[in-house]
């Protein structure tokens, strides 16, 4: 009987820890390198260069509304430039497919960087 209750306590602790870790969304180096200057470290649209851009970069904390929960491949297609409007102000938003395609001689490396950014964005969604 003690073993049963001990097992229940362990499962509850693990479930709580997993849920807590899931929402612990520290800055990912890939997001910081490619996105934070414009969109901000908190993805609020207030990065250090945001004031000089026209249009200003949007907040990235409510992407679930447009791209699904969890974030879908539609967001990736958008970011690599297949569906993103090319006329984005003064082309301030890079077509990341071109950038990540040149990231390495192995295209899988660029894909990994992009998916890490999407994973980070998925983690920080507020769903408000």
Residue pairs with C-beta under 8 A, 6 or more apart in sequence:
22 123
23 123
25 120
25 123
25 124
27 36
27 41
27 120
28 116
28 117
28 119
28 120
30 113
30 116
30 117
30 120
31 43
31 116
31 117
31 120
31 121
32 41
34 96
34 99
34 113
34 117
35 43
35 47
35 60
35 117
36 47
37 47
37 48
37 49
38 47
38 49
38 50
38 53
38 57
38 92
38 93
39 45
39 47
39 50
39 57
39 58
39 59
39 60
40 46
40 47
40 50
41 47
42 61
42 124
43 59
43 60
43 61
43 121
43 124
44 59
44 61
45 56
45 57
45 58
45 59
45 60
47 57
50 56
50 57
53 89
53 92
54 89
54 90
54 92
55 89
57 92
57 93
60 121
60 124
61 124
61 125
61 126
61 128
62 125
62 126
62 127
62 128
63 71
63 75
63 121
63 122
63 125
64 71
64 125
64 127
67 74
67 75
67 78
68 74
69 122
69 125
69 127
70 122
71 118
71 121
71 122
71 125
74 83
75 118
75 121
76 114
76 115
76 118
77 83
78 84
79 96
79 97
79 114
79 117
79 118
80 95
80 96
80 97
80 100
80 114
81 95
81 96
81 97
81 98
82 97
84 93
84 95
86 95
96 114
99 110
100 110
100 111
100 113
100 114
101 107
101 110
102 110
103 109
103 110
103 113
104 110
